Amino acid sequence: MAIRLTDVANEAGVSLATASRVLNGSARKPAAEISDRVRAAAEKLGYFPNAQAQALARASTKLVGLVVRDIADPYFSTIARGVQRGLGDSGTQLLLASTDSEPEREIEAVRSFMSQRTDAIILSGSRGLSEDAALLRLIGSYQENGGQVIVIGQPLASTGGIQIDNETTSENLAEELIRSGHRRFVVLAGDENLLTSRDRAQGFLRKLKRTGLSAVGVVHGAFSREGAYMAMSDFLRGRKSEEDAQQLCVFCVSDVMALGAIRAIRESGLRVPEDIAVVGFDDIPTLEDVTPGISTARLPLEEIGRWAGEMVLSHGEARKTVVAGTPVLRESTKLHAGNR
């Protein structure tokens, strides 16, 4: 069986992109120790570089592709701004593709960036519960030809990037809310097929269970402002009147969803936080203009984008950075005297 570049990368313990840069003669050289390890693995396995791959690897277009789920979402626009700042004055141009949460469009975007011979592709946004085989094949082909792939959010095999520890962050957020006096929770869990939604909901629920509490309800819906509005409206319509005397705290797995939930609560004639407290996740810039101030888990979104941009410029071995958020309690979760 023919030896592939993937075999060399596995033997050397590096990414496909790094192995390609070493063996195909890219100007973007990894550290000497890594290069020596890759060459030793290639010699041991009897691997010979492909001439076409060498030609591609030596070329640099100074282009980087960024794929996001929805550029209108402040979460992604803030990350995009950070990526641009991370690239700085390097002369590298940032290309943008927005997928509207459709996996097929993500694959189309990657193909488009590959055809434009971008030096790197950054994937940002929640992934589904199962990895897409077609996407992984595309990424593998791109890396074999010297392309660099960085993922923001959940990791993909053979890629570096910034992994967000959603579960731990949600646990810490639940702990802060419990410490502040909240005891009755509803979880607006978003799309149960998205890893981000699942991890954030699971972390929050795990902390409740460990504290001897349980959620009054776990409501699924679209991972969007409108999805949260509809889910919250449905929940409120089914709520028993005798529950009204005790304040609920609604955990939304994103700030955008928290905005939708607040709209539904107000349209039902209830108040935030006097009747129902609301907490989000992300700390998007939009929250600066919302009254009352929304409690959330703060992620350094612009910094995350900047780190991704700097990873592109470093041309080094793919590395993973894990980031956890910080609970920030504001007016939207304030307990009132009658609810303590």
Sequence and secondary structure as in RCSB ss.txt:
>XXXX:A:sequence
MAIRLTDVANEAGVSLATASRVLNGSARKPAAEISDRVRAAAEKLGYFPNAQAQALARASTKLVGLVVRDIADPY
FSTIARGVQRGLGDSGTQLLLASTDSEPEREIEAVRSFMSQRTDAIILSGSRGLSEDAALLRLIGSYQENGGQVI
VIGQPLASTGGIQIDNETTSENLAEELIRSGHRRFVVLAGDENLLTSRDRAQGFLRKLKRTGLSAVGVVHGAFSR
EGAYMAMSDFLRGRKSEEDAQQLCVFCVSDVMALGAIRAIRESGLRVPEDIAVVGFDDIPTLEDVTPGISTARLP
LEEIGRWAGEMVLSHGEARKTVVAGTPVLRESTKLHAGNR
>XXXX:A:secstr
    HHHHHHHHT  HHHHHHHHTT SS   HHHHHHHHHHHHHHT    HHHHHHHH    EEEEEES TTSHH
HHHHHHHHHHHHTTS  EEEEEE TT HHHHHHHHHHHHHTT SEEEEES  BSS  HHHHHHHHHHHHTT EEE
EEES  TT EEEEE HHHHHHHHHHHHHHTT   EEEEEE TTBHHHHHHHHHHHHHHHHTT   SEEEE  SSH
HHHHHHHHHHHHT  GGGGGS EEEEESSHHHHHHHHHHHHHTT  TTTTEEEE SB  GGGGG SS  BEEE  
HHHHHHHHHHHHHH     EEEE  EEE  GGG   GGG 
